[in-house]
Amino acid sequence: MSTIREMKISLLDWEARIVLESLTKELQRLKNINETSEDEDEAAEAGNDYLEVASLKERLESEAVTIYGEQIKNFSQEEI
């Protein structure tokens, strides 16, 4: 039986935005691998990782929106 460990962190708004943007980019990368890889194992692994990262992003984004508001999901380089 494995032990599930948990880490609690505190993020400022700009830190949360960077993490969310990074997760969004990672999802795109994994999706691309899953859709284009000729290696079935690599494609399957990317698909599984995509689901895990999507779950993490969903949890983090939900809490971030509650705390910082909808604008936390705006990754535009233009002024908000």
N, CA, C and O atoms as a DFTB+ gen file, in Angstrom:
320 C
 N C O
     1  1       0.842      -1.167       0.000
     2  2       0.000       0.000       0.000
     3  2       0.897       1.243       0.000
     4  3       1.850       1.331       0.774
     5  1       0.584       2.183      -0.863
     6  2       1.384       3.400      -0.924
     7  2       0.745       4.495      -0.086
     8  3      -0.467       4.515       0.129
     9  1       1.576       5.387       0.373
    10  2       1.116       6.512       1.166
    11  2       0.906       7.706       0.255
    12  3       1.796       8.070      -0.514
    13  1      -0.255       8.311       0.336
    14  2      -0.528       9.508      -0.442
    15  2      -0.081      10.701       0.383
    16  3      -0.503      10.883       1.525
    17  1       0.776      11.505      -0.214
    18  2       1.282      12.685       0.467
    19  2       0.617      13.923      -0.106
    20  3       0.154      13.927      -1.247
    21  1       0.578      14.952       0.687
    22  2      -0.090      16.180       0.271
    23  2       0.799      17.365       0.616
    24  3       1.432      17.401       1.671
    25  1       0.833      18.332      -0.292
    26  2       1.587      19.552      -0.063
    27  2       0.623      20.733      -0.184
    28  3      -0.137      20.824      -1.147
    29  1       0.659      21.609       0.769
    30  2      -0.172      22.813       0.720
    31  2       0.754      23.989       0.474
    32  3       1.801      24.119       1.107
    33  1       0.342      24.861      -0.476
    34  2       1.149      26.025      -0.789
    35  2       0.267      27.265      -0.847
    36  3      -0.957      27.176      -0.950
    37  1       0.902      28.396      -0.779
    38  2       0.225      29.676      -0.884
    39  2       0.814      30.407      -2.085
    40  3       2.034      30.508      -2.215
    41  1      -0.053      30.921      -2.967
    42  2       0.409      31.602      -4.169
    43  2      -0.163      33.005      -4.249
    44  3      -1.340      33.223      -3.963
    45  1       0.663      33.942      -4.633
    46  2       0.178      35.276      -4.962
    47  2      -0.541      35.197      -6.293
    48  3      -0.399      34.207      -7.010
    49  1      -1.313      36.223      -6.640
    50  2      -2.085      36.165      -7.884
    51  2      -1.202      35.939      -9.107
    52  3      -1.552      35.125      -9.961
    53  1      -0.078      36.627      -9.219
    54  2       0.776      36.469     -10.392
    55  2       1.422      35.082     -10.429
    56  3       1.670      34.546     -11.508
    57  1       1.690      34.511      -9.281
    58  2       2.258      33.165      -9.229
    59  2       1.225      32.135      -9.680
    60  3       1.540      31.217     -10.437
    61  1      -0.005      32.296      -9.211
    62  2      -1.078      31.389      -9.621
    63  2      -1.305      31.481     -11.127
    64  3      -1.510      30.462     -11.786
    65  1      -1.269      32.701     -11.677
    66  2      -1.465      32.881     -13.116
    67  2      -0.354      32.163     -13.901
    68  3      -0.628      31.523     -14.916
    69  1       0.880      32.269     -13.441
    70  2       1.999      31.603     -14.118
    71  2       1.823      30.087     -14.084
    72  3       2.058      29.411     -15.086
    73  1       1.416      29.558     -12.949
    74  2       1.209      28.111     -12.833
    75  2       0.076      27.662     -13.757
    76  3       0.204      26.655     -14.454
    77  1      -1.026      28.403     -13.763
    78  2      -2.152      28.051     -14.633
    79  2      -1.759      28.131     -16.110
    80  3      -2.134      27.265     -16.901
    81  1      -1.018      29.149     -16.475
    82  2      -0.582      29.277     -17.864
    83  2       0.355      28.129     -18.240
    84  3       0.259      27.584     -19.339
    85  1       1.246      27.767     -17.343
    86  2       2.169      26.653     -17.594
    87  2       1.416      25.339     -17.757
    88  3       1.746      24.534     -18.627
    89  1       0.406      25.122     -16.923
    90  2      -0.404      23.912     -17.046
    91  2      -1.158      23.893     -18.376
    92  3      -1.290      22.841     -19.002
    93  1      -1.648      25.045     -18.804
    94  2      -2.342      25.144     -20.084
    95  2      -1.405      24.775     -21.233
    96  3      -1.795      24.049     -22.147
    97  1      -0.183      25.271     -21.185
    98  2       0.808      24.954     -22.228
    99  2       1.180      23.470     -22.195
   100  3       1.357      22.850     -23.243
   101  1       1.298      22.907     -21.006
   102  2       1.621      21.487     -20.883
   103  2       0.488      20.626     -21.437
   104  3       0.740      19.601     -22.069
   105  1      -0.743      21.033     -21.207
   106  2      -1.882      20.298     -21.777
   107  2      -1.812      20.305     -23.300
   108  3      -2.056      19.279     -23.935
   109  1      -1.483      21.446     -23.890
   110  2      -1.359      21.534     -25.346
   111  2      -0.250      20.613     -25.856
   112  3      -0.417      19.929     -26.866
   113  1       0.886      20.603     -25.146
   114  2       2.015      19.755     -25.537
   115  2       1.635      18.278     -25.482
   116  3       1.933      17.523     -26.407
   117  1       0.980      17.871     -24.407
   118  2       0.583      16.472     -24.260
   119  2      -0.467      16.081     -25.300
   120  3      -0.421      14.978     -25.845
   121  1      -1.396      16.968     -25.571
   122  2      -2.420      16.708     -26.582
   123  2      -1.778      16.521     -27.952
   124  3      -2.167      15.634     -28.711
   125  1      -0.801      17.352     -28.261
   126  2      -0.098      17.252     -29.533
   127  2       0.631      15.905     -29.659
   128  3       0.573      15.254     -30.702
   129  1       1.299      15.507     -28.607
   130  2       1.993      14.209     -28.622
   131  2       0.983      13.084     -28.820
   132  3       1.196      12.187     -29.637
   133  1      -0.106      13.134     -28.076
   134  2      -1.125      12.098     -28.163
   135  2      -1.705      11.985     -29.570
   136  3      -1.975      10.884     -30.052
   137  1      -1.893      13.122     -30.220
   138  2      -2.526      13.130     -31.539
   139  2      -1.565      12.859     -32.694
   140  3      -1.998      12.438     -33.767
   141  1      -0.272      13.093     -32.491
   142  2       0.662      13.002     -33.623
   143  2       1.715      11.907     -33.509
   144  3       2.346      11.562     -34.508
   145  1       1.919      11.359     -32.328
   146  2       2.977      10.369     -32.154
   147  2       2.662       9.076     -32.908
   148  3       1.531       8.590     -32.896
   149  1       3.668       8.547     -33.549
   150  2       3.528       7.262     -34.234
   151  2       3.800       6.096     -33.283
   152  3       3.519       4.942     -33.605
   153  1       4.343       6.407     -32.121
   154  2       4.624       5.399     -31.090
   155  2       3.373       5.275     -30.215
   156  3       3.020       6.210     -29.496
   157  1       2.707       4.119     -30.280
   158  2       1.461       3.923     -29.538
   159  2       1.637       4.084     -28.031
   160  3       0.769       4.638     -27.355
   161  1       2.765       3.596     -27.505
   162  2       3.010       3.722     -26.063
   163  2       3.179       5.183     -25.662
   164  3       2.637       5.621     -24.647
   165  1       3.923       5.926     -26.454
   166  2       4.132       7.342     -26.169
   167  2       2.806       8.102     -26.233
   168  3       2.524       8.942     -25.378
   169  1       2.004       7.804     -27.242
   170  2       0.705       8.460     -27.399
   171  2      -0.205       8.140     -26.216
   172  3      -0.885       9.027     -25.700
   173  1      -0.222       6.890     -25.788
   174  2      -1.067       6.486     -24.659
   175  2      -0.592       7.143     -23.363
   176  3      -1.404       7.607     -22.563
   177  1       0.711       7.179     -23.162
   178  2       1.261       7.808     -21.958
   179  2       0.928       9.301     -21.931
   180  3       0.569       9.844     -20.887
   181  1       1.048       9.951     -23.074
   182  2       0.714      11.376     -23.158
   183  2      -0.778      11.582     -22.871
   184  3      -1.153      12.546     -22.204
   185  1      -1.611      10.697     -23.362
   186  2      -3.044      10.791     -23.097
   187  2      -3.366      10.645     -21.623
   188  3      -4.187      11.384     -21.082
   189  1      -2.714       9.685     -20.972
   190  2      -2.917       9.489     -19.529
   191  2      -2.420      10.699     -18.739
   192  3      -3.087      11.168     -17.817
   193  1      -1.239      11.199     -19.113
   194  2      -0.693      12.377     -18.438
   195  2      -1.599      13.583     -18.646
   196  3      -1.771      14.395     -17.737
   197  1      -2.178      13.705     -19.833
   198  2      -3.095      14.799     -20.130
   199  2      -4.255      14.804     -19.133
   200  3      -4.624      15.853     -18.605
   201  1      -4.816      13.639     -18.882
   202  2      -5.945      13.546     -17.953
   203  2      -5.545      13.970     -16.536
   204  3      -6.310      14.646     -15.849
   205  1      -4.363      13.576     -16.110
   206  2      -3.885      13.940     -14.772
   207  2      -3.641      15.444     -14.660
   208  3      -4.035      16.073     -13.677
   209  1      -2.987      16.017     -15.677
   210  2      -2.702      17.450     -15.661
   211  2      -3.994      18.254     -15.759
   212  3      -4.130      19.294     -15.114
   213  1      -4.936      17.780     -16.555
   214  2      -6.225      18.467     -16.689
   215  2      -6.955      18.505     -15.342
   216  3      -7.572      19.511     -14.992
   217  1      -6.880      17.423     -14.608
   218  2      -7.509      17.368     -13.286
   219  2      -6.849      18.357     -12.327
   220  3      -7.532      19.061     -11.584
   221  1      -5.530      18.405     -12.347
   222  2      -4.794      19.348     -11.504
   223  2      -5.163      20.782     -11.866
   224  3      -5.439      21.596     -10.985
   225  1      -5.169      21.091     -13.157
   226  2      -5.493      22.449     -13.601
   227  2      -6.914      22.825     -13.192
   228  3      -7.158      23.948     -12.752
   229  1      -7.833      21.904     -13.332
   230  2      -9.230      22.173     -12.972
   231  2      -9.358      22.519     -11.489
   232  3     -10.055      23.469     -11.129
   233  1      -8.691      21.754     -10.635
   234  2      -8.750      22.021      -9.189
   235  2      -8.123      23.363      -8.845
   236  3      -8.695      24.151      -8.092
   237  1      -6.944      23.616      -9.401
   238  2      -6.237      24.856      -9.108
   239  2      -7.001      26.062      -9.657
   240  3      -7.139      27.080      -8.978
   241  1      -7.490      25.940     -10.880
   242  2      -8.211      27.041     -11.511
   243  2      -9.492      27.376     -10.737
   244  3      -9.825      28.547     -10.554
   245  1     -10.182      26.369     -10.299
   246  2     -11.410      26.576      -9.539
   247  2     -11.138      27.381      -8.271
   248  3     -11.855      28.334      -7.966
   249  1     -10.121      26.999      -7.551
   250  2      -9.790      27.716      -6.319
   251  2      -9.257      29.114      -6.621
   252  3      -9.580      30.069      -5.914
   253  1      -8.444      29.236      -7.665
   254  2      -7.885      30.540      -8.020
   255  2      -8.984      31.526      -8.425
   256  3      -8.929      32.700      -8.059
   257  1      -9.971      31.059      -9.171
   258  2     -11.073      31.931      -9.575
   259  2     -11.862      32.378      -8.352
   260  3     -12.288      33.530      -8.276
   261  1     -12.057      31.490      -7.408
   262  2     -12.767      31.844      -6.185
   263  2     -12.035      32.945      -5.423
   264  3     -12.665      33.847      -4.871
   265  1     -10.726      32.872      -5.394
   266  2      -9.926      33.820      -4.620
   267  2      -9.634      35.106      -5.398
   268  3      -9.793      36.206      -4.871
   269  1      -9.204      34.959      -6.662
   270  2      -8.717      36.110      -7.426
   271  2      -9.702      36.638      -8.473
   272  3      -9.526      37.745      -8.983
   273  1     -10.723      35.865      -8.792
   274  2     -11.677      36.269      -9.814
   275  2     -11.343      35.669     -11.168
   276  3     -10.283      35.072     -11.357
   277  1     -12.261      35.837     -12.103
   278  2     -12.141      35.249     -13.451
   279  2     -10.896      35.720     -14.200
   280  3     -10.366      34.987     -15.035
   281  1     -10.421      36.939     -13.909
   282  2      -9.277      37.470     -14.640
   283  2      -8.006      36.645     -14.437
   284  3      -7.042      36.805     -15.186
   285  1      -7.994      35.771     -13.437
   286  2      -6.817      34.934     -13.196
   287  2      -6.570      33.994     -14.376
   288  3      -5.459      33.494     -14.550
   289  1      -7.612      33.752     -15.190
   290  2      -7.484      32.860     -16.339
   291  2      -7.055      33.597     -17.610
   292  3      -6.932      32.986     -18.672
   293  1      -6.828      34.909     -17.502
   294  2      -6.422      35.712     -18.653
   295  2      -4.897      35.681     -18.748
   296  3      -4.209      36.243     -17.896
   297  1      -4.372      35.026     -19.778
   298  2      -2.922      34.910     -19.954
   299  2      -2.397      35.863     -21.014
   300  3      -1.247      35.760     -21.439
   301  1      -3.240      36.786     -21.437
   302  2      -2.859      37.754     -22.450
   303  2      -1.714      38.625     -21.941
   304  3      -1.628      38.911     -20.747
   305  1      -0.848      39.038     -22.838
   306  2       0.252      39.924     -22.482
   307  2      -0.189      41.384     -22.488
   308  3       0.563      42.272     -22.087
   309  1      -1.425      41.623     -22.951
   310  2      -1.955      42.981     -22.945
   311  2      -2.340      43.365     -21.532
   312  3      -2.586      42.505     -20.686
   313  1      -2.391      44.667     -21.283
   314  2      -2.782      45.153     -19.966
   315  2      -4.211      44.753     -19.661
   316  3      -5.083      44.804     -20.528
   317  1      -4.441      44.355     -18.427
   318  2      -5.781      43.935     -18.002
   319  2      -6.554      45.141     -17.537
   320  3      -7.710      45.016     -17.134
